[in-house]
Amino acid sequence: MRDGDRVVDRVVEMLKEPVRIDPVLDRRVMAELAQVPAPRRTTGIVALTGWLVRKRTIAVSPLGGLAAAAGIALAVLAGRAWVFPTAHHEPALTTTAAVSPGADTRAIQFVVLAPRASSVTLVGDFNDWDETATPMSRAVGNGLWSVTVPLAPGRYRYSFLVDGNRWEPDPEAPRALGDDFGRPNSVVTVGGS
Amino acid sequence: MRRGLGLSLIIAAGLAGGSRAPAAAQEPRLAGRLPDPVRVQVDALLDSARAAGLPTEPLVDRALEGASKRADGVRIVTAVRRLAGELGAARDALGLESSPAEVTAGASALRAGARAGDLHRLRVLRARQSVTVAAAVLADLVAVGVPPDTAAAAVIALARSADDATYLAFRRNVERDVALGASPVAALGVRLTATGGATAEYPGPRKP
């Protein structure tokens, strides 16, 4: 056995010996603990406030920091795109949502973003392709136009007529295939089950 | 209500015609929207469709769409005639008992490239459920770039278990995936598996 090994063995034996603690120490520690006031019960709001204002050290890698910055920038840009009208005259954003006003029909909301349009009408299979039957209303302060139409279950082709002279399909809806008249339509399908 | 009106017009035309050969019933909504010569031709097509038991509402809509878009008469008549043929093929594939909405959606699927056999299979698998939404979703999937045969296989794979809401959610998810950059076929396969439709009915994209 080498000398180095013997030294290690001696250190191990020393470490295995029980630690002797002054018996007064236990009593002194317990007495000091008894003087510490019990923690107060906090309400959820107080606890939340405390959690929010408590200072922390956060470690972020350079790559993580860049990703977080990109995420914040993306969120800001997305917010701007939604809140502020785009510069395009064409419809740029549409959502279609359905609620159930009755057993046989669904109220389908058509929404289109056309900030510079002076009028937008919804024209399709459900209104005899009448250019004046279903005018859309413009929300105050932005370029969102919308209208809600009750539809029975089925498949309907439609388009938006902007300023009375320009046909625009719904960019957010499926496109109708095989256009017969050179101006593409969108389709909305209303389910019944 | 429109169908009731159409039936009334047929009866009225029959009564007015007496023993003479009945003239084509005039669809009132076409009045003032189409030039008279075009209107006469469209009315004749509507009469033929009615006699064949086909829904005429889609034909009227197509003519009115052409009128709104200032299409010329020849184009309007051609479009109505073409659609009447597709409605007939869809009705033959789906059966005489199919509803007008089913036949109309079936015609859309055929125009998208589905085969009559696909519609028939859909009808068989959904004997007690409407095929309107299923056929419409088939057409919509083709519109986002899914090959017609693959779209048909997927829609058929869901036919036994999916309700309308499931079909519509399935279509929305595929559209969303494609919009985010996925290939249409890959998106369809993933979403079909997630929807629980990947069975023997859908062994994968079909070869044409």
Contacts between the chains, C-beta under 8 A, distances in Angstrom:
chain1	res1	chain2	res2	distance
A	123	B	68	6.2
A	125	B	58	7.5
A	125	B	61	4.4
A	125	B	65	7.8
A	128	B	29	5.7
A	128	B	60	7.8
A	128	B	61	7.2
A	128	B	64	5.2
A	129	B	61	6.7
A	129	B	64	4.1
A	129	B	65	4.7
A	129	B	67	7.0
A	129	B	68	4.2
A	130	B	64	7.8
A	130	B	68	7.6
A	131	B	68	5.8
A	152	B	101	7.9
A	153	B	101	6.5
A	153	B	130	7.4
A	153	B	132	6.3
A	153	B	133	7.5
A	153	B	164	7.5
A	154	B	101	4.2
A	154	B	104	6.8
A	154	B	105	7.2
A	154	B	132	6.1
A	155	B	101	7.3
A	155	B	104	6.3
A	155	B	105	4.8
A	155	B	108	6.0
A	155	B	132	6.8
A	155	B	135	8.0
A	155	B	136	4.2
A	155	B	139	7.8
A	157	B	61	7.6
A	157	B	65	7.4
A	167	B	69	6.7
A	174	B	139	7.9
A	174	B	140	4.0
A	174	B	143	4.9
A	174	B	144	6.9
A	174	B	171	7.6
A	174	B	175	7.0
A	175	B	143	4.8
A	176	B	108	7.7
A	176	B	143	7.4
A	177	B	108	7.4
A	177	B	111	5.8
A	177	B	112	4.9
A	177	B	139	6.2
A	177	B	142	6.4
A	177	B	143	5.4
A	178	B	111	4.5
A	178	B	112	7.6
A	180	B	62	6.8
A	180	B	65	7.6
A	180	B	66	7.0
A	180	B	71	7.8
A	180	B	75	7.1
A	180	B	78	7.7
A	180	B	79	3.7
A	180	B	82	7.3
A	180	B	83	7.9
A	181	B	65	6.5
A	181	B	66	5.5
A	181	B	69	4.5
A	181	B	71	4.6
A	181	B	75	6.6
A	181	B	79	7.0
A	182	B	69	7.6
A	182	B	71	7.8
A	183	B	69	5.5
A	185	B	65	7.8
A	187	B	108	7.6
A	187	B	136	7.2
A	187	B	139	7.5
A	187	B	140	6.8
A	187	B	143	7.9
A	189	B	105	7.8
A	189	B	132	7.9
A	189	B	133	5.8
A	189	B	136	4.2
A	189	B	137	6.9
A	189	B	140	7.0
A	189	B	168	6.6
A	189	B	171	8.0
A	191	B	133	4.9
A	191	B	163	7.8
A	191	B	164	3.1
A	191	B	165	5.8
A	191	B	167	7.2
A	191	B	168	5.4
A	192	B	130	6.0
A	192	B	132	7.1
A	192	B	133	7.3
A	192	B	164	5.7
A	193	B	129	6.8
A	193	B	130	7.0
A	193	B	133	7.8
A	193	B	163	4.5
A	193	B	164	4.3
A	193	B	165	7.1
